[in-house]
Amino acid sequence: MEKQEVFKTLSSYKKTLEQKGYKVIYIGLYGSQNYNLDDEHSDIDCKAIILPSLNDVIFRKIVSKTYECEKGSIDVKDLITFYDVIKKGNFSYIESIETEYSIGDKYIEELFSQFKPNFKSILGAMMEKRKALTRQFPSKVKEFQQFDCDPKQYHHIVRLYDVLDCNITNNKQFSYLSYEDDKRQYMIDIKRELCGKTVKQLEQDADLKISNGKHLIGYDYLYEYVNIDDDINNYIESEIKKDLIKVEVKPFNKSGKIFFIADTHFHHTNILEYDNLPFDDLEHYHKTLIDNWNNAVNNNDEIYILGDFSFGNHKQTTEILSQLNGIKYLIKGNHDFFLDHKNFDKSKFEFIKELHELRYDGKTYILCHYPVVANDIKRKNKIMLHGHIHNKILLNLENTFNVGVTLHNFAPISIEKINEMYEL
């Protein structure tokens, strides 16, 4: 297979993932092309690293999926999950970094190139391939009908043993080997057929190679772990901020005021009990919120809604918005599901973001549903405005201010009031 074809396929995989909404950081090949063992039946398989979203980081939502494509499969992991696997020395993940077939962020490639294969992970893979050699899976019916086993598993055992033997004998740390000449042809042949051997002979040889592999590694082998936690954390923080905070050169509406509010939870049937609110029913709660909002905010005022605006569907939420004064900006919360409906008119908001940097009267405010970057805020003399924690105040964190509606008499709070409270 031509190199150009491999890179073209990796680029198409990247586009496929981007169309699914992922921010792709890196894609690296793993498989037969790396070993120079590909033939006309070989797939192009890869591992893809994506940037976790702010919401994924906060709630530690793991992204770990496999997408089957026409030419192969894409093993997708978010950056944190990929790091959790590769730092243990998983050879196939390291292979996707060491390969010449990769596209993406070179800094991430350099970071992960510090990891070397854990020989026990190679031995473990050999043992898994041994089980699969004579265990029929639904995708291997044809092979078992023809050979009563899956020859490709024996091929993998031989290949992985060669990697172990080469590394330990020569004091190297490769995640894979590339084959040439007669050995290359032999390896391709045993991938597709028995080459004159019986199934029993394949089993015996596979068992012998696993036994020899254990002997090569030895009982006192210890893998040397590498810690790059700070590098990964700093990269994620930097990339998320870069992606989310896009400073817009937009003059403030000088004729109006600026207000903030969060966690209104319109149409949330359990919010009255959850927050122990002093209202008879949801209708009473809605009327109070709407009246207080409109008594404070005029139509030429700007109001930043810091998440969890409505639990209602797109129609219910649109109806609520139509009753509220002001030029509205939405910072997404973790419960604003109405945004997912295809018929919701997002132009009801001037913008919809997860994070925003607001500059006003010489001061800088970071707007987010969650109080997640408070330490950074403190260092840079900024103030974080947030919601999410309802009627709680983060007394242990400086420069943070909860604009949640339950803390401010069920009404928006003005930027002047916040400055006054902070003596800014």
C-alpha positions in Angstrom: 0.0 0.0 0.0 1.3 3.4 -1.0 2.2 5.8 1.9 0.1 8.5 0.2 -2.9 6.3 0.5 -2.4 5.8 4.2 -2.1 9.5 4.9 -5.1 10.3 2.7 -7.1 7.8 4.8 -5.9 9.2 8.1 -7.0 12.7 6.9 -10.4 11.3 6.0 -10.7 9.7 9.5 -9.9 13.1 11.0 -12.7 14.7 8.9 -15.1 12.0 10.0 -14.4 12.6 13.6 -14.7 16.4 13.2 -18.1 16.0 11.6 -19.1 14.1 14.7 -18.2 17.2 16.8 -14.8 16.1 18.1 -11.7 18.3 18.2 -9.0 16.0 16.9 -5.5 16.5 18.4 -3.7 13.6 16.9 -4.2 10.5 14.8 -1.6 7.7 14.5 -1.6 4.4 12.7 -1.3 1.0 14.3 -1.2 -2.2 12.4 0.3 -4.0 9.4 1.6 -1.0 7.5 3.9 -0.2 10.4 5.4 -3.7 10.2 5.6 -3.7 6.4 3.2 -6.7 6.5 0.2 -5.2 4.7 -1.4 -6.9 1.8 -4.5 -6.3 -0.3 -6.7 -7.4 2.6 -5.2 -5.2 5.2 -7.2 -2.5 7.0 -6.0 0.9 7.9 -6.5 1.1 11.7 -5.6 4.1 13.9 -5.8 5.6 17.3 -7.2 9.1 17.6 -6.8 11.6 20.5 -9.4 14.2 21.0 -9.5 17.3 23.2 -12.0 16.8 26.1 -14.7 19.5 26.4 -14.9 21.7 29.5 -18.0 19.7 30.5 -16.1 16.4 30.0 -13.2 17.6 32.3 -15.5 18.8 35.0 -17.6 15.7 35.2 -14.8 13.4 34.1 -16.7 12.0 31.2 -14.6 9.5 29.4 -14.6 9.3 25.6 -13.6 5.8 24.5 -15.2 4.7 21.3 -14.4 2.7 18.2 -15.8 3.7 14.8 -15.8 1.2 12.0 -15.1 2.8 8.6 -14.9 1.4 5.1 -11.1 1.1 5.2 -10.6 0.3 8.9 -11.4 1.3 12.4 -10.7 4.4 14.5 -10.1 3.9 18.2 -11.0 7.3 19.8 -9.9 8.4 23.2 -10.0 11.7 24.9 -6.6 13.0 25.8 -6.9 12.1 29.6 -8.0 8.6 28.8 -5.3 8.1 26.2 -2.7 9.3 28.7 -4.1 6.9 31.4 -3.5 4.0 29.1 -0.2 4.9 27.5 1.5 5.8 30.8 1.2 2.1 31.7 3.3 1.2 28.7 0.6 -0.2 26.4 2.6 -1.1 23.3 -0.2 -0.6 20.8 -0.8 3.0 22.0 2.9 3.7 21.9 3.0 2.2 18.4 0.5 4.9 17.3 2.9 7.5 18.5 6.1 6.0 17.1 4.6 5.3 13.7 5.7 7.4 10.7 2.0 7.5 9.7 0.6 10.2 11.9 -1.1 13.7 11.6 -1.8 16.2 14.3 -0.2 18.1 17.1 3.6 17.5 17.1 3.8 18.7 20.8 1.5 15.9 21.9 3.6 13.4 19.8 6.8 14.6 21.5 5.2 14.4 24.9 4.0 10.8 24.4 7.2 9.7 22.7 8.8 9.6 26.2 6.8 6.4 26.9 8.4 3.1 26.1 6.6 -0.3 25.9 5.9 -2.3 29.0 7.2 -5.7 28.1 4.5 -7.3 30.2 1.8 -5.6 28.0 3.3 -7.4 25.0 3.3 -10.7 26.8 -0.3 -10.1 27.9 -1.3 -9.5 24.3 0.4 -12.7 23.3 -1.7 -14.6 25.8 -4.9 -12.9 24.6 -4.0 -13.9 21.0 -3.4 -17.5 22.2 -7.0 -17.6 23.5 -8.3 -16.2 20.3 -6.4 -18.7 18.2 -8.9 -21.5 18.8 -11.9 -19.5 20.0 -14.4 -18.8 17.3 -15.8 -15.3 17.3 -18.7 -14.2 15.1 -16.4 -12.3 12.8 -14.1 -15.4 12.3 -16.6 -17.9 11.1 -15.0 -18.1 7.6 -11.5 -18.8 9.1 -12.7 -21.5 11.4 -14.7 -23.2 8.6 -11.5 -23.3 6.5 -8.8 -23.8 9.1 -10.5 -24.7 12.4 -8.7 -21.8 13.9 -7.7 -18.2 13.2 -4.2 -18.1 11.7 -3.9 -14.3 12.1 -3.7 -14.8 15.9 -0.7 -17.1 15.5 0.8 -14.5 13.2 0.4 -11.9 16.0 2.0 -14.2 18.6 5.0 -14.7 16.4 5.3 -10.9 15.7 5.0 -9.9 19.3 7.5 -12.5 20.4 9.9 -11.1 17.8 9.5 -7.7 19.3 10.2 -9.0 22.8 13.2 -11.0 21.7 14.7 -8.1 19.8 14.2 -5.6 22.6 15.5 -7.8 25.4 18.4 -9.3 23.5 19.6 -6.0 22.1 18.6 -3.8 25.1 16.1 -1.8 23.0 12.6 -0.5 23.6 10.6 -0.7 20.3 6.9 -1.1 20.2 7.0 -2.9 16.9 9.4 -4.3 14.2 9.4 -3.9 10.4 10.0 -7.0 8.3 11.9 -7.4 5.1 12.6 -10.1 2.4 11.9 -13.8 3.2 10.8 -13.1 6.8 8.3 -10.6 5.6 6.8 -13.0 3.1 6.7 -15.7 5.8 4.8 -13.4 8.2 2.3 -12.4 5.5 1.8 -16.1 4.6 1.0 -17.2 8.2 -1.4 -14.4 8.6 -3.8 -15.9 6.0 -3.1 -19.7 6.1 -1.6 -22.6 8.0 1.5 -22.9 5.8 1.6 -26.7 6.2 1.2 -26.8 9.9 -1.6 -28.4 11.9 -3.7 -26.5 14.4 -2.1 -28.6 17.1 1.4 -27.5 15.9 0.3 -23.9 15.9 -1.0 -24.2 19.5 2.2 -25.9 20.7 4.5 -23.3 19.0 2.3 -20.4 20.4 2.6 -21.9 23.9 6.4 -22.3 23.5 6.8 -18.6 22.4 4.7 -17.4 25.4 6.8 -19.5 27.8 10.0 -18.2 26.2 8.6 -14.7 26.4 8.1 -15.1 30.2 11.6 -16.3 30.5 13.0 -13.4 28.5 11.2 -10.8 30.7 12.1 -12.5 34.0 10.4 -12.3 37.3 12.2 -9.2 38.5 11.2 -7.0 35.6 9.8 -3.6 36.6 8.4 -1.1 34.2 9.7 2.5 34.7 6.7 4.9 34.8 6.9 8.4 33.4 4.8 11.2 34.9 3.7 14.0 32.7 0.6 15.0 34.6 1.5 18.7 34.7 2.2 18.8 31.0 -1.1 17.2 30.2 -3.1 19.4 32.6 -1.4 22.6 31.3 -2.1 21.5 27.6 -5.7 20.8 28.3 -6.2 24.1 30.2 -4.5 26.1 27.5 -6.4 24.4 24.6 -9.8 24.6 26.3 -9.3 28.3 27.0 -8.0 28.9 23.5 -11.0 27.2 22.1 -13.6 28.7 24.4 -12.4 32.2 25.0 -12.5 34.0 21.7 -12.3 37.7 22.5 -14.8 39.6 20.3 -14.1 43.3 19.7 -17.6 44.4 20.4 -18.4 47.8 22.0 -20.6 47.6 25.1 -24.1 48.9 24.9 -23.4 52.3 26.6 -27.1 53.1 26.9 -27.8 50.1 29.1 -26.6 48.3 32.2 -25.0 44.9 32.5 -26.6 42.1 34.6 -25.9 38.5 35.5 -28.0 35.6 36.6 -27.6 31.8 36.9 -29.5 28.6 37.7 -33.0 29.9 37.1 -34.1 26.3 36.3 -37.4 27.3 34.5 -39.7 24.3 34.2 -37.7 22.2 36.6 -40.5 20.5 38.5 -38.2 19.4 41.4 -36.3 22.6 41.9 -38.7 23.9 44.7 -38.0 20.9 46.8 -34.4 20.5 45.8 -33.4 24.0 46.9 -36.2 24.3 49.5 -37.6 27.4 47.8 -40.4 29.5 49.4 -43.0 29.1 46.6 -46.3 27.4 46.4 -45.8 25.9 43.0 -43.8 26.2 39.8 -46.2 28.8 38.4 -45.6 31.0 41.5 -41.9 30.5 41.1 -41.9 31.4 37.4 -44.0 34.6 38.0 -41.6 35.8 40.7 -38.5 35.2 38.5 -40.1 36.9 35.5 -41.3 39.9 37.5 -38.0 40.4 39.3 -36.1 40.0 36.1 -38.2 42.6 34.2 -38.2 45.0 37.2 -34.4 45.1 37.1 -33.6 44.7 33.4 -34.8 47.0 30.6 -34.8 46.0 27.0 -31.6 47.9 26.2 -29.7 46.2 29.1 -27.4 43.3 28.6 -27.9 40.2 30.7 -25.5 37.2 30.9 -27.2 34.0 31.9 -24.5 31.7 33.4 -26.1 28.3 32.7 -29.0 26.1 33.7 -31.6 28.5 32.4 -34.4 26.1 31.6 -35.3 22.5 32.0 -38.2 23.0 29.6 -38.4 21.8 26.0 -37.6 24.2 23.1 -41.2 25.5 23.0 -41.5 26.1 26.7 -38.1 27.8 26.8 -38.9 30.0 23.9 -42.1 31.1 25.6 -40.1 32.0 28.8 -37.5 34.0 26.8 -40.3 36.0 25.1 -41.4 37.3 28.4 -38.0 38.5 29.6 -36.4 41.9 29.0 -32.9 42.5 27.9 -30.2 41.5 25.3 -29.4 38.0 26.4 -26.2 36.0 26.3 -26.0 32.4 27.4 -23.1 30.6 29.0 -24.1 26.9 28.8 -24.9 24.9 31.9 -25.0 21.2 32.3 -28.8 21.1 32.1 -29.6 23.4 29.2 -30.9 20.5 27.1 -33.3 22.7 25.1 -30.3 23.7 23.0 -30.1 20.2 21.6 -33.5 20.5 19.9 -33.1 21.1 16.2 -36.1 23.5 16.2 -34.8 25.8 19.0 -34.0 29.2 17.6 -30.5 29.9 19.0 -30.6 33.5 17.7 -32.7 34.2 20.8 -29.3 34.7 22.4 -26.6 37.0 21.2 -24.1 34.2 21.7 -24.0 30.7 23.3 -20.7 29.7 24.8 -19.2 27.6 27.6 -16.8 30.3 28.7 -16.5 34.0 28.1 -14.1 36.8 29.0 -15.8 40.1 29.6 -13.8 43.3 29.8 -15.6 46.3 31.4 -14.4 49.5 32.9 -10.8 48.4 33.0 -11.6 45.1 34.7 -11.8 41.5 33.5 -14.5 39.0 34.4 -14.5 35.3 33.5 -18.0 34.0 32.9 -18.6 30.2 33.3 -21.4 28.0 34.7 -18.8 26.3 36.9 -16.2 27.8 39.3 -13.4 25.8 37.6 -10.5 28.2 37.1 -10.5 30.0 40.4 -6.8 29.6 41.1 -5.9 31.0 37.7 -8.3 33.9 38.2 -6.6 34.7 41.5 -3.1 34.8 40.0 -4.2 37.1 37.2 -6.3 39.5 39.2 -9.5 38.6 37.5 -12.9 37.8 38.9 -14.9 34.7 38.1 -18.6 34.9 37.9 -20.3 31.5 38.0 -23.4 29.5 39.0 -23.9 25.7 39.3 -23.6 25.3 43.1 -26.9 27.1 43.7 -27.1 28.6 47.2 -23.5 27.9 48.2 -20.7 30.4 48.4 -17.1 29.4 47.9 -15.6 31.1 50.9 -12.3 29.4 50.5 -11.7 30.8 47.0 -10.9 34.4 46.4 -12.2 36.4 43.4 -15.2 34.1 42.8 -18.8 35.3 42.8 -21.8 33.1 42.6 -24.6 34.9 40.6 -27.0 32.0 41.2 -30.6 33.3 41.5 -31.3 31.8 44.9 -28.5 33.9 46.5 -29.8 37.3 45.1 -33.5 37.4 46.0 -34.4 35.6 42.8 -33.3 38.5 40.6 -30.4 39.4 38.3 -27.5 41.2 39.9 -25.8 44.2 38.2 -22.1 44.5 37.5 -22.1 47.7 39.6 -23.5 45.8 42.6 -20.8 43.1 42.2 -18.1 45.8 42.0 -19.5 47.4 45.1 -19.5 44.2 47.1 -15.9 43.5 46.0 -14.9 47.2 46.4 -13.6 47.2 42.9 
